[in-house]
Amino acid sequence: MSSVEKKLILQADKTADKTEDKTKVNLLGYDLEHMKAFFTEMGEKSFRAVQLVKWIHQFGVDDFAQMSNISQVCRAKLEQIAIIKAPEIAMEKKSDDGTIKWLMRLEGGNSIETVFIPEDNRGTLCISSQVGCALDCGFCSTARQGFNRNLSSAEIIAQLWIANHRLNSYVAGSNKPKNGVKRVITNVVLMGMGEPLLNFDNVVAAVHLMLDDNAYGLSKRRVTISTAGVVPALNRLREECDVSLALSLHAPNDKIRDTIVPLNQKYPINELLAACHNYFHGDIKKKQFIIEYVMLAGVNDSEKNARELALLLNTTPCKINLIPFNPFPDSGYESSKMQTIIRFRDILQQSGYVTMIRKTRGEDIDAACGQLAGKVKDKSKRLRNVNEIT
């Protein structure tokens, strides 16, 4: 092995996963920029990066030997120092409504969950960014599981890579569409386990692959990062990864939000909305801004709260998703009654907002919003002290 190759192993990019033997670099999570740098260090032409990205993400190939337009010498080098490896599927469940949930086992004993939600005109994949969640929102089952670590970019993009494999396998089975068209993932939302902006670099690398025409070719409007409001990272995001945004607001004022979303104690609503305005900066037509609002009985669901929310957002072009709370044991919360949610929606619509009540999907397999739990070896790193966040 050459000195350059040894250097590659020792200085592997932090966005990469390492395999069990701690020697080979996992290229699954390398976006085009990192892949070009990788091949340059190998002494190969940078156009090899485009070829490899296509093989991995367009064709789903994880064996260098099958990459026929890459020279045998280059493939031999790759076999020595690199690997393309995704987590294994520990469990797959399909809901009565067609929603599919995968439990993916990671090295080290942790697991994450990924959900595919089929609709008539689109298929949405909800992916995770952390093992557990470092925040401590009391109404979220995922947060109750604790927090272990960030996912690597390989582990993030692997969820899309695996889902493509699994969904295409359904085409040959009983779920084949009548028109014979392959079921495809048209939208990706980072709304699974974790706070994406607390794993900024790895999330951005994975999203670059989602947008890259050499990989998945999704548009800005069809990739959405959901955040509870990590303002410094949100201020960086526009410069590095320009996609749609979903804000987990859940309250019309700081008093309520301080209680149910502790992060608000560090980044209050006005500061957060200012960062969102800066993120979109006049190009809202190119991507979407969605306000997520979980409906908690007696907490944030009054008519007064609805009018407060309408006033709060009056300079913010956005759509509002009202989310019926999905109960879990010992949560301490109950979902608002449907008539209450409908009245809340009507007030917002009368104020000029496009407002939808999110249909609960996959509840029978614990795949609904806030229910993802996976298997987390909690290291007690949840940020109960919000001042730990930078």
C-alpha positions in Angstrom: 0.0 0.0 0.0 1.4 3.4 -1.0 2.1 6.2 1.4 -0.7 8.2 -0.1 -3.1 5.4 0.5 -1.9 5.1 4.1 -2.4 8.8 4.5 -5.9 8.5 3.2 -6.7 5.9 5.8 -5.2 8.0 8.7 -6.8 11.2 7.5 -10.2 9.9 6.4 -12.8 12.6 6.2 -14.9 12.9 9.4 -18.0 12.4 7.4 -17.1 8.8 6.7 -18.0 5.7 8.6 -15.3 3.3 9.6 -15.8 -0.5 9.3 -15.2 -3.1 12.0 -11.5 -3.5 11.1 -11.0 0.3 11.5 -8.9 0.5 8.3 -11.3 0.9 5.4 -13.1 4.1 4.6 -16.9 3.9 3.9 -17.5 5.9 0.8 -21.3 5.6 1.0 -21.6 9.0 2.7 -19.1 11.0 0.5 -20.7 13.7 -1.5 -19.1 14.7 -4.8 -16.7 17.3 -3.3 -15.4 14.8 -0.8 -15.2 12.0 -3.4 -13.2 14.2 -5.7 -10.7 15.0 -2.9 -10.5 11.3 -2.1 -9.6 10.3 -5.7 -7.1 13.2 -6.0 -5.3 11.9 -2.9 -5.3 8.4 -4.5 -3.5 9.9 -7.5 -6.6 9.3 -9.7 -8.4 11.7 -12.0 -11.3 13.6 -10.3 -13.8 12.4 -12.9 -13.6 9.0 -11.2 -15.6 10.6 -8.4 -18.6 11.2 -10.7 -18.4 7.6 -11.8 -18.4 6.2 -8.3 -21.2 8.4 -7.1 -23.3 7.2 -9.9 -22.5 3.6 -9.3 -23.3 3.9 -5.6 -26.4 6.0 -5.6 -28.0 5.8 -9.1 -27.4 2.1 -9.6 -27.2 0.9 -6.0 -23.9 -1.0 -6.4 -21.8 -1.7 -3.4 -19.2 -3.9 -5.0 -16.2 -2.3 -6.7 -15.8 -5.3 -9.0 -19.1 -4.5 -10.7 -18.0 -0.9 -11.7 -17.1 -1.8 -15.2 -16.1 1.7 -16.4 -13.4 2.1 -13.7 -10.0 0.6 -14.4 -9.0 -2.7 -12.8 -6.0 -0.9 -11.2 -8.2 1.7 -9.6 -10.7 -0.9 -8.4 -7.9 -2.9 -6.8 -6.8 0.3 -4.9 -10.4 0.9 -3.8 -10.7 -2.7 -2.6 -7.7 -2.2 -0.4 -8.7 1.1 1.4 -12.4 1.6 0.9 -15.8 0.0 1.3 -19.4 0.8 0.5 -21.4 -0.4 3.5 -24.9 0.4 4.8 -26.5 -0.7 8.1 -28.4 -4.0 8.1 -32.2 -4.1 8.3 -33.1 -5.6 11.7 -36.9 -5.4 11.1 -39.4 -4.2 8.5 -43.0 -3.5 9.3 -45.8 -2.5 6.9 -48.8 -0.6 8.1 -52.4 -1.2 7.0 -52.2 2.2 5.3 -49.1 1.3 3.3 -46.6 3.1 5.5 -43.4 1.0 5.9 -41.0 1.3 8.8 -37.4 -0.1 8.9 -35.4 -0.7 12.0 -31.7 -0.4 11.0 -29.0 -1.8 13.2 -25.8 0.2 13.5 -22.4 -0.9 14.6 -22.1 -0.7 18.3 -25.5 -2.0 19.1 -27.7 1.0 18.4 -30.6 1.1 16.0 -32.4 3.8 14.1 -35.8 4.0 12.4 -36.7 5.1 8.9 -40.3 5.5 7.5 -41.7 5.5 4.0 -45.1 7.2 3.5 -46.8 6.5 0.2 -49.4 8.8 -1.3 -51.2 8.9 -4.6 -48.8 11.4 -6.2 -45.6 11.1 -4.1 -43.6 8.9 -1.8 -42.0 10.5 1.3 -39.1 9.1 3.2 -38.6 10.2 6.8 -35.0 9.7 7.8 -33.1 10.0 11.1 -30.0 12.1 11.8 -29.0 11.0 15.3 -29.2 7.9 17.5 -31.9 9.2 19.8 -32.2 12.9 20.3 -30.1 15.4 22.3 -33.0 17.7 23.0 -35.6 17.1 25.7 -39.0 17.9 24.3 -41.4 16.1 26.6 -44.1 15.3 24.0 -41.7 13.3 21.8 -41.2 9.6 22.4 -37.9 9.7 20.6 -36.5 12.2 23.1 -37.5 9.9 26.0 -35.2 7.2 24.6 -32.1 9.3 25.4 -29.2 10.1 23.1 -26.1 8.2 22.1 -24.4 9.9 19.1 -24.6 11.6 15.7 -25.1 9.5 12.6 -22.3 9.7 10.0 -23.2 11.0 6.6 -22.9 7.3 5.4 -25.5 6.2 8.0 -27.8 9.1 7.0 -27.7 8.6 3.2 -27.8 4.8 3.7 -31.4 5.2 4.8 -32.3 6.5 1.3 -30.1 4.0 -0.4 -31.7 1.1 1.5 -35.2 2.3 1.0 -34.6 2.5 -2.8 -33.5 -1.1 -2.8 -36.5 -2.3 -0.6 -39.2 -0.3 -2.4 -38.0 -1.4 -5.8 -38.2 -5.0 -4.6 -41.9 -4.5 -3.9 -42.5 -3.7 -7.5 -42.1 -7.4 -8.4 -44.5 -8.4 -5.7 -48.2 -7.8 -4.8 -47.8 -4.1 -4.4 -46.8 -3.3 -8.0 -48.7 -0.2 -9.3 -51.3 -0.9 -12.0 -49.4 1.3 -14.5 -46.2 -0.6 -14.0 -44.3 2.4 -12.8 -41.6 1.8 -10.2 -42.5 3.2 -6.8 -40.0 6.0 -6.2 -39.1 8.3 -3.4 -40.0 11.8 -4.5 -39.5 13.6 -1.2 -37.1 13.3 1.7 -37.7 14.8 5.1 -35.2 14.8 7.9 -37.9 14.5 10.6 -36.9 11.1 12.0 -34.9 10.6 15.2 -32.7 13.5 16.2 -32.2 17.2 15.6 -30.5 17.5 12.2 -28.8 20.9 12.9 -26.9 19.4 15.9 -25.3 17.1 13.3 -24.7 19.8 10.8 -21.7 18.6 8.7 -22.9 15.1 8.3 -26.4 16.1 7.4 -25.2 18.7 4.9 -23.0 16.0 3.2 -25.9 13.6 2.9 -28.2 16.3 1.6 -25.7 17.3 -1.1 -26.0 13.7 -2.3 -29.8 13.9 -2.3 -29.7 17.0 -4.5 -26.8 15.8 -6.8 -28.0 14.9 -10.3 -25.3 12.2 -10.3 -26.9 10.6 -7.2 -30.6 11.1 -6.4 -31.4 14.4 -8.2 -34.1 15.7 -5.8 -35.1 19.4 -6.0 -34.7 21.9 -3.1 -38.5 21.9 -2.6 -38.5 18.1 -2.1 -35.8 17.9 0.6 -36.8 19.2 4.0 -34.7 19.7 7.1 -36.7 19.9 10.2 -35.3 21.8 13.2 -36.4 22.8 16.7 -34.4 26.0 16.2 -30.6 25.8 16.6 -30.1 29.3 15.4 -26.3 29.4 14.8 -26.6 26.3 12.6 -29.6 27.7 10.8 -27.6 30.9 10.0 -24.9 28.6 8.4 -27.4 26.5 6.5 -28.3 28.8 3.7 -24.7 29.1 2.6 -24.0 25.4 2.6 -27.3 23.6 1.9 -30.2 25.5 0.4 -33.3 23.3 0.9 -36.8 23.5 2.3 -37.2 24.0 6.0 -39.7 22.8 8.6 -39.7 24.6 12.0 -40.9 22.6 15.0 -42.6 25.6 16.6 -45.4 24.1 18.6 -46.3 27.3 20.5 -47.4 30.8 19.8 -45.4 32.4 22.6 -42.2 32.0 24.6 -44.0 31.1 27.9 -45.5 27.9 26.4 -42.5 27.0 24.2 -40.0 27.4 27.0 -41.9 24.5 28.7 -42.5 22.1 25.8 -39.4 22.9 23.7 -36.6 23.7 26.2 -34.3 24.9 23.4 -36.5 28.0 23.3 -34.9 29.1 26.6 -31.7 29.7 24.6 -33.1 30.8 21.3 -36.5 32.5 21.8 -39.1 32.7 19.1 -38.3 36.2 17.8 -34.7 35.3 17.4 -35.6 32.0 15.8 -38.0 33.6 13.3 -35.5 36.2 12.4 -33.0 33.4 11.5 -35.7 31.7 9.4 -36.4 35.0 7.5 -32.7 35.3 6.8 -32.5 31.7 5.6 -35.2 32.3 2.9 -34.1 35.9 2.1 -36.7 36.5 -0.6 -36.5 33.1 -2.5 -39.4 31.3 -0.8 -40.7 30.2 -4.2 -37.7 27.9 -4.7 -38.3 26.0 -1.5 -40.9 25.6 1.2 -41.2 26.9 4.8 -43.5 24.7 6.9 -44.5 25.4 10.5 -45.0 22.2 12.5 -47.4 22.5 15.4 -48.3 19.5 17.6 -51.7 19.9 19.2 -51.6 19.3 23.0 -54.8 19.4 24.9 -55.0 22.3 27.3 -51.5 23.4 26.5 -51.3 25.2 23.1 -54.7 24.5 21.5 -57.0 27.3 22.5 -58.7 29.8 20.1 -56.5 32.5 21.8 -53.4 30.4 21.0 -54.6 30.2 17.3 -55.0 34.0 17.1 -51.6 34.5 18.7 -50.0 32.2 16.2 -51.6 34.0 13.3 -50.3 37.3 14.6 -46.9 35.9 15.3 -46.5 34.7 11.7 -48.1 37.6 9.9 -44.8 38.6 8.1 -43.7 35.0 7.5 -44.7 33.3 4.2 -45.3 29.7 5.4 -47.6 26.7 5.5 -48.8 25.4 8.8 -49.1 21.7 9.7 -51.2 20.9 12.7 -50.1 17.5 14.1 -52.4 15.6 16.4 -50.3 14.4 19.3 -49.5 10.7 19.1 -49.7 9.4 22.7 -47.1 7.2 24.3 -46.9 5.8 27.9 -46.2 8.4 30.7 -46.0 11.3 28.3 -48.1 13.6 30.5 -49.9 15.0 27.4 -53.1 14.2 25.6 -54.0 15.0 22.0 -56.4 17.8 21.4 -59.9 16.7 20.3 -60.5 16.8 16.6 -63.2 19.5 16.8 -60.6 21.7 18.7 -58.0 21.1 16.0 -60.5 21.9 13.2 -61.5 25.1 15.0 -57.8 26.0 15.4 -57.2 25.4 11.7 -60.2 27.4 10.7 -59.0 30.5 12.6 -55.6 30.2 10.9 -57.2 29.8 7.4 -59.4 32.8 8.0 -56.2 34.7 8.8 -54.9 33.8 5.3 -52.6 30.8 6.1 -52.5 27.6 4.2 -53.2 25.2 7.1 -53.4 21.5 7.0 -54.2 18.9 9.7 -51.6 16.2 9.2 -53.1 12.8 8.7 -51.7 10.2 11.1 -49.9 7.5 9.2 -48.3 4.3 10.4 -49.7 4.6 13.9 -50.3 0.8 14.1 -46.6 0.2 13.6 -45.4 3.1 15.8 -44.2 5.0 12.8 -46.2 8.2 13.3 -44.8 11.6 14.1 -43.0 11.6 17.5 -43.2 7.8 17.9 -39.8 6.7 16.4 -37.7 5.2 19.1 -35.2 2.7 17.6 -32.8 1.1 20.1 -30.7 3.7 21.9 -27.9 3.0 24.3 -28.4 6.2 26.2 -25.2 8.0 27.2 -27.2 10.6 29.1 -26.0 13.3 26.8 -29.4 15.0 26.4 -29.0 18.7 26.6 -31.1 19.4 29.6 -29.0 22.5 30.1 -29.7 24.5 26.9 -26.6 26.6 27.4 -24.5 23.5 26.3 -25.7 24.2 22.8 -23.4 26.4 20.7 
